[in-house]
Amino acid sequence: MPKLSDAEAITMEIMGEFMGKDHDEGIWRYFHNHWHDWFPNLGWLRHSVIF
């Protein structure tokens, strides 16, 4: 069951694409390293799928 809201997931995707990160893993790593406090339900990355 996803823990991110639709709005959070869309925000991450839009910002990631804007920053030139075109893979989910790169987007996830960026937000996990820099914005984890703002996205506390980010979860863990496994096999390029965000949980």
N, C-alpha and C positions, 0 to 999 in steps of 0.2 A: 504494500500500500504506500503510495507516494506521500511524503510528509511536506513537501513544498506545495504552496498554493499555486494555482494557475498563474496568478499575477507574478509571483516570485520566479517561476520557471521562465515565463515570457520575458521578464526583465533581464534575467541572466543571459538568455539567448540573444536578445537584442544588443545588450552591452558587449557581449562576447564577440558577436559579428562586427560591431562597430570598432572594436579594438583589434580586429584582424585574426581573432581566434576562431577558426572554422571547424573545430572538432569539439565534441562534448567534453572530452577529457581535459583539454586545455582550458575550456571555460570553467569547468568544475574546479580544476586546480587553482586558477586565478581567484575565484570567489572563496574557495576554502582558505587560501593563504592570506587574502587581503580583506575580505568582507564577512568572515565567518560570524562575527558578532551581530551583523545585520540579517544573516540567514542561518539562525541556530538549528534549523531542521534540515540542513544541507545533506546530512547523512554521509555515507561512504561510497567511494567509487569502486566498482567491481566490473572488470571486463568491459570498460567503456560504456557502462550503463549507470545512470545516476539513481541511487536508491534513497 
